[in-house]
Amino acid sequence: MKLKFKVQPYQTNAVESVVDCFAGQPLITNASFRLDPGKQAQARLEFETGFRNADIQLSDAQLIRNILDIQKRQNLPLSEQLVSGKDIRINLDVEMETGTGKTYCYIKTIFEMNKRYGWNKFIIMVPSIAIREGVHQSFKNTAEHFSESYGKKARFFIYNSKQLHHLESYSSDGGINVMIINIQAFNAKSAENLRINAELDDFQSRRPIDVIASNRPILILDEPQKMEGKATTDALPKFKPLMLLRYSATHKTTYNKVHRLDALDAYNQKLVKKIGVRGITVKGLAGTNAYLYLESIEVSRQAPVARVEMEIKLQSGAIKRVVKRLGRGDDLFDLSNGLDQYKGYVVSQVDAGRDTIEFINGAILMVGDATGDVTETAIRRIQIRETIKVHLEKERKLFAEGIKVLSLFFIDEVVKYRDYTRSDERGEYARIFEEEYEALKNEVLAEMVFSEQEAAYHHYLKGFDARSIHNGYFSIDKKTKRLTDPGVVTRGESAGQSDDVDAYDLILRDKAKLLSFEEPVRFIFSHSALREGWDNPNVFVMCMLKHSDNTISRRQEVGRGLRLCVNQHGDRIDDPAIVHDINVLTVIASESYKEFVRNLQKEISESLSARPRKADEAYFTGKVIQTASGTMEITAAMAKQIYKYLLKHDYTDDADQITEAYYTAQKDAALAPLPAELAPHAEQVFKLVDSVFNENQLPEVDDDRTSKVNPLNEDSFSKKEFQELWKRINRRAVYRVGFDAAELVKNCIKTLNADLRVTPLQYTVQAGIQGTHITDTQLKQGETFETKGTVTGSLSASVHSAVTYDLLGKIAENVQLTRKTIAAILTEIDPIVFSQFKKNPEHFIAEASRLIQEQKATLIIEHLSYDEIAGTHDVSIFTADRSKKDFSKATKRLKKHVYDFAITDSKVERDFAEELDASDEVVVYAKLPGKFLIPTPVGDYNPDWAISFVTGAVRHIYFVAETKGSMSSLELRGIEDAKIKCARKYFEAINTKIAHDKVKYDVISDYSKLMEIVGGE
């Protein structure tokens, strides 16, 4: 399989945040220098030309102004000056959460730096072998993608002190050259690693570090927090880097931060998988040693049942642990064939809402609880069984989508998986796995309903035995060729990790192969020390079969599985409408759910330390927001208004922290209206409020056990009224956009003339004098000078006027239109408007691009049309939906809904569902499945409800509704509004095919609004 890459706006933002720091730097290609050929060649007067990075032409003042512009547009903490480190002038921090494509971003930054400024020599520095091998593989995987985008390829290699000829090519080649090096290659004390600083006979008496440094490379540090040891930081200046770019999810030392995409941003923007946890709680029930493990509660059309592992006595007298389904009245003493420890254990209640089972003797177990004789082996068996169970649930759901599910076990000893002292060489965990897999596989096969969709998965599941579906990835002993425990680093930032190159080669080599259904392996056992090598996007289940230690955090553990999955075509499944329905990483923990989540969220909270914690006036003052007429700075008066608004509605507390009331109102789309002066900027204002950190914002980590399959209500689903409604709306369609380019040009000219306003570049001159008496405190606080006067002026021409701008090309690239169309627009706008380009070229390009893009988007929706195509949604999107739902968001059991329960996103939706169920006018209704999607130019759209009314009771008996509470955030309201406009056109189109009883579509806030629209007869 070949992984595919596409341009993602959030990744483009990360690239531009770095590249724009050097706006005004001239494009200089092939800056040359005289290569040092070594002593022998010097004697023969043989000299060659090398190509290095051109020096930075910008002053510190220009650089810091660029950095401040970037920080303001992202509302990052503002830098007062360039933060240098160890004689390196420029240090830029880029914060990107694990799984969001950090490596892709800095590779694209390399190409963009080369395109805009001509820089072509780069070094990627990494803290470990694992990361080094992963980066090298990423360059291979993305080579074709970037070649298509930039028309060139980068030459890349791993530094090896025994292959120094690569350095010759690195220096003499004029194209993009990238060296990948791990810090052990220069900060360790072995003879091989010392060669980089030594004069070498086999390198013409030169030092490799001098040859590297002569290129003035741009140094990119991947995970810089792991490279802060003295040996490493002392060595960095020897490379004579033009600058340092630092990429990490968890920076320790902060320099000039120019981009932030933290854990909260990544989760809220749905760029990484959602996390679910299955924990195990070992508890003692008073006065008993009865072994019980409550695995799960299952919901069905009848009463809920509990899956409980218990002991039974076989006819031979042996004791065996088995899983049984228990309901109210079941007597465990009888079911165990008379084991005394189960006397009094008669089930009195199975509660699906609280996920508990109760017995008449007063004992209560919650899902995940284990009691009695719970040994470590028992816990490991439970973990392995849970991993297989979750895997099969996900696999059954995703198989038809062409998504292969992988599960990953981390263990701390190879012998637990491969035991060479046994005749079959199977270790303890391998034997347990095969036993549990066969039992669970047979259980799934027995309960499957044979639809066309299920038949294909049935064949796949039956096609492989337990031995063929798991494999081990460990180090390999070079003499015996047997699996062995890898060497593990015991000290420093890489403690607990392996430096085994061969093991990582194997993992990376098999990465794409494991994604294919043709490869039977779906369960992977690997050593915990090799964890950093695993970043396979289709890891859906992770299980830690090892003792917890302090060398790895829970956040690091889950980070290996956060990347969004891909299908059999290599396409990433990232549609926001369904991304978190499919992309859920389940962690099988050996501790309780609450303990795991508490520790994980604590670690995430600590990583967000740079976020502001108070929504006070000082926070809002000076922040920059985007308005229809450009950027605008929040004044002190506006900041006071925002602050008072939050206080008035109890959205902040006495400590100026955001309250639960704010998040509840936001979720229910019930936020109080802003004052009139702020209302036009509502989205931007609330975005600022959302940037203030609060514990309530932390990503939800679901208890994976509480999720259940929502039973289909066969009576409601089979009603003719629902089938008639479904027949009307079940139509696949494609959209066409046929607007006239001349109309776009005309609209853009009109808009640019009216709204294009460019801020002239300004300068400020301050005059001051040193105070007469200076104290130590004033010195420390920088208050020894007193300002006597300030003058601010505007420049009549750009300070970067010597720089050539490709005005047409840049705007055409930004808005995805041809240069010809952009030329037609710019040549017709008023001369006085166009003259603003000279005052501030960058702002002119940005504003013109924004306004043209807005007009383009408006025209696209205005001229959108839908054409019906052959094909409909399969009824299996209802009947074969195996998706686990979070029942904490479920309504009470419903009568008229096509499922027994409705899983809602807000109180608005929950109230709406229950009112529909109680209504005499409603026959049947459905919360539409996530797979029912309407294509739009701004992303697929999933309407909320389909409702069928009693014939004659209302004007519109078939209704599709969007409830306001379904919007996930105010940030998405603009996109959501565009989708709703498209949906109106979609239903208009399908209604042309319906002879009578057409479908009415509208947006409603509650049941009374619905009845107002449909109207009574």
Secondary structure, DSSP 8 states (H G I E B T S, - for coil): --------HHHHHHHHHHHGGGTT------EEEE----HHHHHTT---EEEE-------HHHHHHHHHHHHHHHT----SS---BTTBS-EEEEEE-TTS-HHHHHHHHHHHHHHHH---EEEEEESSHHHHHHHHHHHHHHHHHHHHHHS---EEEE--TT-THHHHHHHH--S-EEEEEETHHHHS-SHHHHGGGS-BGGGTTB-HHHHHHTT--EEEEESGGG--SHHHHHHGGGG--SEEEEEESS-SS--EEEEEE-HHHHHHTT-S-EEEEE--EEE--TT----EEEEEEE--SSS-EEEEEEEEE-TTS-EEEEEEEE-TT-BHHHHTTS-GGGTT-BEEEEETTTTEEEETTS-EEETTEEESS--HHHHHHHHHHHHHHHHHHHHHHHGGGT---EEEEEES-GGGTB-TTSTT-B-HHHHHHHHHHHHHHHHHHHH----HHHHHHHHHHHTS-GGGGEEEE-EE-TTT--EE---B--SSTTTT-B--HHHHHHHHHTTTGGGSTTS---EEEEEGGGGGG---TTEEEEEEES---SSS-HHHHHHTT-S--B-TTS-B---TTTHHHH-EEEEE-SS-HHHHHHHHHHHHHHHTTTS----SHHHHTT-EEEETTEEEE--HHHHHHHHHHHHHTTSB-TTS-B-HHHHHHHHTT------TTTGGGHHHHHHHHHTS--GGGS--EEEGGGEEE--B-HHHHT-HHHHHHHHHH---EEEEE---HHHHHHHHHHHHHHH------EEEEEEEEE-SS--HHHHHHT-SEEEEEEEEEE-SS-TTTTS---HHHHHHHHHT--HHHHHHHHTTS-HHHHTHHHH-HHHHHHHHHHHHHHHHHHHHHHTEEEEE-S----THHHHT---EEEGGGB-S--SSBSBSS-B-SSHHHHHHHHHHHH-SSEEEEEE--TT--B--TT--B---EEEEE-TTTBS-SEEEEEEGGG-S-GGGHHHHHHHHHHHHHHHHHHHTT-SSS-EEEEEESSHHHHHHHH-B-
